[in-house]
Amino acid sequence: MTRNLSATTETSIETTPRDWRAVAAATGSGDRTAAEAGVRLAYTRAGLAEPERIVWAASPLAAVELLTSGSIAPGAPVREAVRNGPWAAERARLHTALGTNGYSAHWRATGADLWDLTNSVVERIRAGVIDAAAGDRKRERQIRVLLLDAVLGQHEAAWLSAYDTAPGHPLDGVAAVAAQAGWWWPYAKVAVITERPLELHRDEAGRLDRGDGPALAYADGFVLHAWRGMPVTAEFLDSLRSLTPQRIREEENAELRRVMLEYYGYDRYLTESDARPLHRDETGILWRIALDGDEDVVMVEVVNSTPEPDGAYRTYWLRVPPTTRTAREGVAWTFGLGADIYEPLQQT
């Protein structure tokens, strides 16, 4: 199947197995030559003529603005042929080979977890592009349609990790682009391809997360701010640096107030807001923070019974369900036990 490919295309396609999780999280410029070779290969696999031009944009927002500017005539969209057709064929091949249960098990073992991670980023990017570029409802509809024409580049990693993308297979071109670039738009005459973001910040759960700047940032200034997955504005993040317990209590939006508490620190808030303990016993101290319009925050303050290397005894705060009535019940809950059977030999 590669006999009709140009020499440049053949020599630019990677042949080593890819770490798709690393591909999905990659930042900074990739290899443009390899990415463009992947674009041409994807067109060839689809039985299409190679695009007359491949145009680079700094971000998905820049690509959308270019495609709606009228400055280029890209021709008809060919995403169906370039991406969806090969994708469906590979899925059908695997389904036939593995059966329904086998295919499900294969998906769970390969792309399922990565899909959850990448899909949340994809949805945030789509929303961010619409917020930044849409004006009236007519233009918003235009942008939404354009976003559906996009192949998601590195954010196709979950599906590509589950499918055969080795050289010579139908998805090898799409995979080659994904390894080196961000979102791209295939049209009959022109392919518009975007660079990967410069910065990507996530928390331990994989959610977009950063307290002192954008969680996702492209070279042209298109940025997304988030705190543990929740979209926030740059102005809100800036305001966190001057938080006070009173400011937290006055925030009417329950979700933003929770962000404030997480940033400020529950233990610090308890200390500085003159909170009173609800209960204490040999396991620790139970505290409650009442929040208007939201469930109470209940925490157990415990002291590590084993000294740290420097000889100090460290204090920890354990978040427990709001129905917790005693410190023992709260500590037991963190071990998946009831208070009546929790008998620690040594707390660690």
C-alpha positions in Angstrom: 0.0 0.0 0.0 3.0 2.4 0.3 4.2 2.1 -3.2 2.3 5.3 -4.3 3.8 7.4 -1.5 6.4 10.0 -2.1 9.9 9.4 -0.8 9.6 12.2 1.7 6.5 10.7 3.1 7.9 7.2 3.4 11.1 8.3 5.2 9.2 10.6 7.6 6.8 8.1 9.1 7.9 6.7 12.5 8.1 2.9 12.8 8.7 2.5 16.5 5.8 1.8 19.0 4.4 4.9 20.5 3.6 5.8 24.1 0.1 7.1 23.5 -0.2 8.5 27.0 2.9 10.6 26.4 1.6 11.7 23.0 -1.7 12.9 24.6 0.2 15.0 27.1 3.0 16.2 24.8 3.7 20.0 24.7 5.8 22.2 22.5 6.4 22.0 18.8 6.6 18.6 17.2 8.3 17.5 14.0 6.5 19.5 11.3 8.0 17.5 8.5 6.8 14.2 10.0 3.3 15.7 10.7 2.9 16.9 7.2 4.0 13.5 5.9 1.3 12.0 8.1 -1.3 14.4 6.6 -0.3 13.4 3.0 -0.3 9.7 4.0 -3.8 10.0 5.5 -5.1 11.5 2.3 -3.5 8.8 0.2 -4.9 6.0 2.5 -8.4 7.6 1.9 -7.9 7.4 -1.9 -7.7 11.2 -2.1 -5.2 13.5 -3.9 -2.7 15.1 -1.4 -3.7 18.6 -0.3 -2.3 21.4 -2.4 -1.2 23.3 0.7 -0.6 22.5 4.3 -1.0 25.6 6.5 0.1 25.8 10.1 -1.8 27.6 12.9 -0.7 28.2 16.4 -3.8 26.9 18.1 -7.3 25.5 17.5 -8.6 29.1 18.0 -6.2 30.4 15.4 -7.2 27.7 13.0 -10.9 28.5 13.4 -10.2 32.2 12.8 -8.2 31.4 9.7 -10.9 29.1 8.3 -13.6 31.7 8.9 -11.5 34.7 7.6 -12.2 34.0 3.9 -8.4 34.3 3.2 -8.1 30.7 2.0 -10.3 28.5 -0.2 -9.8 25.0 1.4 -12.4 23.1 -0.6 -14.9 20.6 0.8 -14.2 18.9 4.2 -12.8 15.4 3.8 -12.7 14.3 7.5 -15.1 11.5 6.8 -12.8 9.9 4.3 -9.5 10.7 6.0 -10.3 9.9 9.6 -13.8 8.4 10.1 -13.7 5.8 7.4 -10.4 4.2 8.4 -11.4 4.5 12.1 -14.7 2.6 11.4 -13.0 0.0 9.3 -10.4 -0.7 12.0 -13.1 -0.9 14.7 -15.1 -3.3 12.6 -12.0 -5.5 12.0 -11.2 -5.6 15.7 -14.8 -6.3 16.7 -15.0 -9.2 14.3 -11.7 -10.6 15.5 -12.4 -10.3 19.2 -16.1 -10.5 19.5 -18.3 -8.1 21.6 -16.9 -9.0 25.0 -13.3 -9.3 23.7 -13.5 -5.9 22.1 -14.8 -4.3 25.3 -12.0 -5.9 27.3 -9.5 -4.7 24.7 -10.8 -1.2 25.0 -10.7 -1.2 28.8 -7.1 -2.5 28.7 -5.9 0.1 26.2 -7.7 3.4 25.5 -10.6 3.7 28.1 -8.7 5.5 30.8 -6.8 7.7 28.4 -10.1 8.6 26.7 -11.5 10.0 30.0 -8.4 12.1 30.4 -8.2 13.5 26.9 -12.0 14.0 26.4 -12.2 16.4 29.3 -9.4 18.5 27.7 -11.1 18.3 24.3 -14.4 19.6 25.6 -12.6 22.5 27.4 -10.8 23.4 24.2 -14.1 23.4 22.2 -15.8 25.5 24.8 -12.8 27.9 25.0 -12.7 28.4 21.2 -16.4 29.1 21.1 -16.2 31.6 24.0 -13.2 33.3 22.3 -14.4 33.4 18.7 -18.1 33.3 18.7 -20.0 36.6 18.5 -23.7 36.3 17.5 -25.6 33.0 17.3 -25.0 32.6 13.5 -21.2 32.7 14.0 -21.4 30.4 17.0 -23.2 27.8 14.8 -20.6 28.3 12.1 -17.8 27.6 14.6 -19.5 24.6 16.1 -19.7 23.0 12.7 -16.1 23.8 12.0 -15.1 22.1 15.3 -16.8 19.0 14.1 -14.7 19.0 11.0 -11.5 18.8 13.1 -9.3 15.7 13.5 -8.0 15.9 17.1 -4.4 15.1 16.5 -2.6 14.2 19.8 -6.1 14.0 21.4 -7.0 11.0 19.2 -4.4 9.1 21.3 -7.0 7.0 23.2 -8.5 5.5 20.1 -5.2 5.1 18.4 -3.8 3.3 21.4 -6.5 0.6 20.9 -6.1 0.3 17.1 -3.4 -1.0 14.8 -1.5 2.1 13.6 1.6 0.3 12.3 3.0 1.4 8.9 0.8 0.1 6.1 -2.4 0.1 8.2 -5.3 2.4 7.4 -4.8 4.7 10.4 -1.0 5.1 10.1 -1.2 8.6 8.6 -3.7 9.8 11.2 -1.4 8.3 13.9 1.7 10.0 12.4 0.0 13.4 12.6 -1.1 12.7 16.2 2.4 11.9 17.3 3.7 15.4 16.2 0.8 17.9 16.2 -2.5 19.1 17.6 -5.9 19.4 16.0 -6.1 19.6 12.2 -8.7 20.2 9.6 -8.5 18.2 6.3 -10.1 19.7 3.3 -9.9 18.8 -0.4 -7.4 21.5 -1.3 -5.9 22.6 2.0 -5.1 21.0 5.3 -4.9 23.3 8.3 -2.8 21.9 11.1 -2.1 23.3 14.6 0.8 23.2 17.0 0.5 21.4 20.3 0.1 23.6 23.4 3.2 25.0 25.1 1.9 24.2 28.6 -0.4 21.6 30.1 -0.9 21.4 33.8 -3.0 18.6 35.5 -3.7 17.4 39.0 -3.2 13.9 40.2 -6.6 12.9 38.8 -5.7 14.2 35.3 -7.9 17.3 35.4 -6.8 20.6 34.1 -5.4 22.4 37.2 -3.2 25.4 38.0 -3.5 28.0 40.7 -0.9 30.5 39.4 -1.6 30.7 35.6 -3.3 29.0 32.7 -3.6 25.2 32.9 -3.4 25.0 29.1 -1.6 27.6 27.0 -0.8 27.9 23.3 1.8 30.0 21.7 -0.7 32.6 20.3 -2.1 33.4 23.7 -5.1 31.1 23.6 -5.3 29.8 27.2 -7.6 28.0 29.5 -7.7 28.4 33.3 -8.9 25.7 35.6 -8.8 24.6 39.2 -9.0 20.8 39.6 -11.0 20.6 36.4 -13.3 23.4 37.1 -13.2 26.3 34.5 -12.3 29.6 36.2 -11.2 33.0 34.9 -7.7 34.5 35.2 -9.2 37.2 37.3 -10.6 34.7 39.8 -7.2 32.9 40.1 -5.5 36.3 40.7 -8.0 37.0 43.5 -7.0 33.8 45.3 -3.7 35.4 46.4 -5.5 37.8 48.6 -8.2 35.5 50.1 -9.5 35.9 53.6 -11.9 33.8 55.6 -14.5 36.6 55.3 -14.1 36.7 51.5 -14.6 33.0 51.4 -17.8 33.2 53.5 -19.2 36.0 51.3 -18.8 34.1 48.0 -22.3 33.1 46.9 -21.3 30.6 44.2 -20.8 27.3 46.0 -18.4 25.9 43.5 -16.2 28.9 43.5 -16.3 28.9 47.3 -15.1 25.3 47.4 -12.2 26.3 45.1 -11.3 29.1 47.5 -11.3 26.7 50.4 -9.1 24.2 48.6 -6.7 26.9 47.6 -6.7 28.6 51.0 -6.4 25.3 52.9 -9.1 23.8 55.1 -6.8 23.7 58.1 -5.8 27.4 57.7 -9.5 28.4 57.3 -10.4 26.5 60.4 -7.6 28.2 62.4 -8.3 31.7 61.1 -12.1 31.6 61.2 -12.3 30.7 64.9 -14.1 27.4 64.1 -15.0 25.3 67.1 -14.4 21.5 67.3 -17.5 19.3 67.4 -15.9 16.3 69.1 -12.6 15.0 70.3 -11.3 11.7 71.5 -8.1 9.6 71.4 -8.1 9.4 67.6 -8.4 13.2 66.9 -10.6 16.3 66.7 -13.7 16.6 64.5 -14.3 19.9 62.8 -17.2 21.2 60.7 -17.4 24.2 58.3 -21.0 25.2 57.6 -21.4 26.5 54.0 -24.5 28.3 52.8 -26.0 26.5 49.7 -23.6 23.6 49.9 -23.0 20.6 52.1 -20.9 21.2 55.2 -17.2 20.4 55.1 -16.3 18.0 57.9 -12.7 17.1 58.8 -10.8 15.2 61.4 -7.6 16.6 62.7 -5.1 13.8 63.6 -1.5 13.8 64.7 0.8 11.2 63.3 1.8 8.9 66.2 5.1 8.1 64.4 7.7 10.9 64.5 9.1 12.3 61.2 12.9 11.9 60.6 13.4 15.3 62.2 11.6 14.1 65.3 8.5 16.2 64.7 4.9 14.9 64.9 2.9 16.1 61.9 -0.7 17.1 61.9 -3.0 15.8 59.1 -6.6 16.8 58.1 -8.8 14.0 56.9 -11.9 15.0 54.8 -14.8 12.8 56.0 -18.6 12.6 55.1 -20.8 15.4 56.5 -22.8 12.9 58.5 -19.8 12.0 60.6 -20.6 12.5 64.4 -17.3 11.6 66.1 -13.6 11.8 65.4 -13.3 8.0 65.8 -16.1 7.5 63.3 -14.3 9.8 60.8 -10.9 8.1 61.1 -12.5 4.7 60.9 -14.3 5.8 57.7 -11.0 6.5 56.0 -10.0 2.9 56.6 -13.4 1.7 55.2 -14.5 0.6 58.8 -17.2 1.4 61.2 -16.4 3.2 64.5 -17.4 0.1 66.5 -14.8 -2.1 65.0 -12.0 0.4 64.5 -9.2 -0.4 67.0 -5.9 1.0 65.8 -2.8 -0.7 67.1 -0.6 2.2 65.9 -1.7 5.2 63.9 0.5 6.1 61.0 
